Amino acid sequence: MGVVLERGVFEAVPLGLLLPGSPAALVARLRVAGAALDSARPVGDAPTWYWQPEYAAFPGHDTALVPLVFSTSVTVDNRPGDSDWTKLELDVCWTRQGRLEVSAHVGLAC
């Protein structure tokens, strides 16, 4: 059986489960940041977040794939009838050293 990738709005992301032991103030700041990111989405870009409860705890150093804890992507610019677009991706993953890493990526198509 594979790892389950769940999806939903940011309010549904179980931060307490995914980041056990995190102070309540940190979780509250993450909720504010997630809401701000979702509010910046253009019309038609429904807020969708992905998370994997199986990776709430560090899965170990021998994991073949990058263990994704939670993630989203935001379309920043996508004009109708135009093939150009800009997208921002935000990922929270485990590193091989057992630390959580937040990474942001910008994708462009021209």
N, C-alpha and C positions, 0 to 999 in steps of 0.2 A: 504494500500500500504506500502511495506517495504522500508527499507533504501537501496539506490542504491550503490553498490560497483563498482566503475569504475576502469579500469586497463590500463596500458600503460608503456612506458619508462619513466625514471625519468624526462626528459625534458618536458613531458606532464603533470606532476603533477602540478596542479595550486596552487603553494605555496602562492601566493598573496591572493588567495581566502581562502585557508585552514588556513592561519596564518595571519588574517587581523590585520593591525596595526604594523606588524613586520617591523623593520628597513630594508632598502634595503641592507645594509651590511650583516645582518643576513641571508637574503634570498640568497644572493650571496655566503656566506659561505656554506649554505646548498646545493646549486647547486654544488659547488666544492666537498663537501663530498659525495654527491650522485653519482657524476661522478667517483670519486675514488673507491667507493664501487662497482659500476657496472664494472669498468675496472679490478677489481680483480676476477671477475667471471671466472670460467673455460670455455673452449670452449664447446658449447652446452647448457650452462645455460643462456638462453636468459634473459636479464634484464626485469623483470616485477615488477611493483609497483602497489599497490592498494590504493585507497583513497575514502573517503566518504564526498562529499560536504555538506551533511546535517549536519555534525558534525563540520563544520568550527566554529560555535558558540557553546558554552557550552550548552548541551541539558538539563541540570538541574540535581538535586541531585537524582531524583526518576527514573532515567533510569535503566532498568532491566539489560542490557548488558553493557560491557565496550565499550564506544564510540570510535571506531578506527578512527583516522584522516587520517593517511597514514601508509603504511607498505610495507616491502619486505622480501624475504628470498633469501639467497645466498648459493648454494651448494659449500662447500669448498673442499670436497674430496668425489668423487664417482667413483671408478675405475670400468671399465667394467668387468663383470663377477664376481664381488665381492659384497657381500650383505652388507658390511660395508659402512657407509657414515657419513659425518659430514656436518651440515647445520647451518648457522647463520640466525637468524630472527631479524629484527629491526622493532619496532612498535612505533608510536607516538599516544598516547591515552589521553583522558580526565580522570582525577581522580575524585572521588566523591566530592572533595573540589573545583573543577572548575579550576584546574591547568593542564597544559599539562605535560605529563610524557613521556620520551623516555626510552624504555627498549630494551635490547638486550638479546637474548636467544641463547644458543648453543644446538643443538640436535645431538645426536650420536646414531648410530645403529651398533652393533657389533655382 
